[in-house]
């Protein structure tokens, strides 16, 4: 192995009592695509922040081309030649591509536009420099972010979960770009928890678990099973693939729903139809921002229709389009939204008070006053039954990790014993073990005869839990596909609208 | 070196208790400099402002008299503030309350009976609530900012008061002064503490604090307000109506302010006149925040603010302080408090801590 481009020795970083990184050693070789593999919360993001100068380590040394360096700020990291593409993009939607780039990189717009085109040609990152960002797809936005990094001619490019936002086809294109970059002398640190991707393009993988390095291997020489064990410390639970059962009566029905949102940047829904029966799981696939959040608000009642259009949304045999969330819940509907903090839960309130949010009908009120004992009992049961890691019902919701809060909200909604359960992005930011538990719960609910609707960006997840899948693209919802017989590529085509008009 | 505000993982209880005291200290230091610049003796000013109100029974009873309306208005406002509905127009609602209450003695100056003063209080409360209907309606209907509408409604209220006092309600025997007739005995709230001007309305205000406590800390209705204020999306998700929160916030605020206005004309003033309010409606905003928007905290902060009113009067007399200086003190106090409460939830992160780490 040649002399490393970047070396870390004994990097340690703690946040209060939590040790996010403990004595991490890492060597990134030149011309290499190096994976950092780990569950959510394993310390990947912290490590990247240390390398990019966003945070300072408590202890440890950094060597760049063999010389010790001190990284105090992202600016310094950039001067050395380290670039980073964050998971969540930092582009101004109302500006054009070249305007966004000119905020960071010096030069006239004409020269910058020429550079953008040139980089696009060389690395397969074609994007129109004068397009406004809000009109670009997620994949194109990511290209803009990568181009912006490449403008500063980095030697090392850090990509934080770059594929989590992309449809399958775009992942292939991204990998092609990364290989070309490597061949031109740019090393890449590729952060992910998806084993197949790492095996596809990485030549080295450092595996983190609970803030420590648990493996440093060539991923092509190990099978997914080995890597998973290093990552989660035990064997992966087997995939579920629920047995087909005969579904019962229709519990949720949308027929040709059209909706123009109030938000000017929202997505208009056109002719959205779906029908969900008792005892089945229907999945809605698609890249975020294609109308899923508008659809979920219409189903939950957070956005209401006029009285005249009440039958556009039918729940448990009743037109509910004009009803608010409370009335729909009273019918037997429960909902886990994709935003946990600030929507599914109030961060400043205790878990007990967050139970009250939707479970107040479970005997927690007496003549308009809150029964604190009942509230605490419900919350404690939720914490116990759904394995929420927290000091107790009096902990503030905002203090829980994303995965634990999701388990709590799932638990709260399931404890309502709904007839229709709607979950948006059930395992976003949830670690692998907890995600498996959540998926098992969803299938268990289905087996008990609950009608379950799931919106997810993760195709593997949908294939694992769903009976049927429909795909959302630009406000249209495709026809229903059988999850057992449909291939991922087919769904992927619908996700990017490659099948022409999705009906 | 850069300064950044970093969110604490948990609200600091120590800071929550310390914040009002630190704010008081900071405000005193700032005003100390001001008094020095003005050539006043700060020790004499602070003695007059902060100690004299508590040093005699007569002085303290005046503090209690001022505390009543401040407490009442602040409890009403705090409920709305916690739902992030900002009713800045309590002053106008207070004036309307005074006007509505005065209608009875103005039109029935000869009436007698124990029903009169309670009826005036009820009428006054309704008047205040009515004045809050306008901003509530436009906020729910057109999303018109309630801060502006309530504030403007206060200006209108002052002109309505002027019109009545210069026109139809002017006391015919009053030498053309802009004031109503003096109210008859039965239109006056009974005195609570003999030998002082403190009347039964103080009990009503204290009782309102109890009601506010039960509502905000124990009831589901108050919980919905809190959720709406802390996380509006969570309130929508749970199905709590925003319109209901806006209506209730403004109506409760208007009701309480109107009640306070009625108690003022039927209490220490005894007639409707131009100077019925000495800025209670605005001072109550400070009181509400100084009390941490918590019903119990507001009891303490209203007492404190009332003492500051009396102390300010004392300082004007004994330390020759201009009236504006008292307002400046109140204002500095609010600014310092708002700065202090920020640190309950956030802490300062010095960029230097990054430098300090060994790389």
Interface residues (C-beta under 8 A of the other chain):
Chain A: X16 X55 X56 X57 X58 X59 X60 X61 X62 X69 X70 X71 X72 X73 X300 X301 X302 X324 X325 X326 X327 X328 X329 X335 X337 X339 X342 X343 X344 X345 X346 X347 X348 X349 X353 X356 X357 X358 X360 X365 X368 X369 X370 X396 X398 X399
Chain B: X9 X10 X11 X214 X218 X219 X220 X221 X223 X226 X227 X230 X231 X233 X234 X236 X237 X238 X239 X240 X241 X353 X354 X355 X356 X357 X358 X359
